[in-house]
């Protein structure tokens, strides 16, 4: 398992004068789910509602930020021969702490997400960032990279869950107050009152269908962005 994840080709954001580039590029250009096609198991399995997607995304983001910081700080002391076991041990320790914290303070959400919190340890996106980025960069860029990758993953989970939830039951962020806490009650919205829902949307095939449309939509947007850049560059050449 570790050898597969460690050898997974993961795109790394290009070097930039500003460290914030590590954060912003991870949100879209190097998105974990839509570009690198990693962590699709939780992206498809837990996103029956936007609330579940938000909870899973935030947990993964916290793991990415903390493990990136730890591995980057220890990058000069980790022997290359044993780097995978050491990194997996660090990731497992952080995930265990988050798992216990969610069980203690967000028990309802913990019961819904269940095994998928512990399976963050085997998430190739986490180990892939440690292998391809954190072992080569200082702590701050590594933390920004983890934050960007985590938020990029989170918005994809929330979007998939939101689309499936609206199509399946006509609600958005249902039971957010009971799963995430009473402070999140304002998120609960009934989008389509009296709507019976489409059962397919909340079943596993619905997750694949929604993900397919998102992948297609991203490719269309990226193509249009590239065309605009080419057009703008051509105009600059003419003006010069």
Secondary structure, DSSP 8 states (H G I E B T S, - for coil): -HHHHHTS--------SSTHHHHHHHHTTT-TTTTS--SHHHHHHSTTSHHHHHHHHHHHHHHHHHHHHHHHHTTTTS-GGGHHHHHHHHHHHHHHHHHHHHHHH-HHHHHHHTHHHHGGGG-HHHHHHHHHTGGGS-HHHHHHHHHHHHHHHHHHHHHHHHHHHHHHHSEESTTHHHHH-GGGGGG-EESSTT----HHHHSHHHHHHHHHHHHHHHHHHHHHHHHHHHHHHHHHHHH-
